[in-house]
């Protein structure tokens, strides 16, 4: 199943090394998606150490990747 060109919501569970583990519509807590934490941080505009526990929208979600991260409920705004 692929969900490209559709906005989806993801939750960053935690970061492990340079990877972030995400829970998505396609990836349950028991099998999270791993993507580079630096990519999320750059696209969302916040430090990588602040990613865990935050929710984002993504513009592209597949079984193997997610991209186009935007922070939801940004407390800085």
RAMOUR-V819841 format. One record per helix or strand of 2 or more residues. SS is the DSSP state (A for helix, B for strand). FROM is the first residue (numbers start at 1). TO is the last residue. If there is no record, write none. Layout:
ss={SS/SS}
from={FROM/FROM}
to={TO/TO}
This chain:
ss={B/B/A/B/A/A/B/B/B/B}
from={8/19/29/33/37/48/55/60/66/70}
to={16/23/31/36/44/50/58/61/67/71}
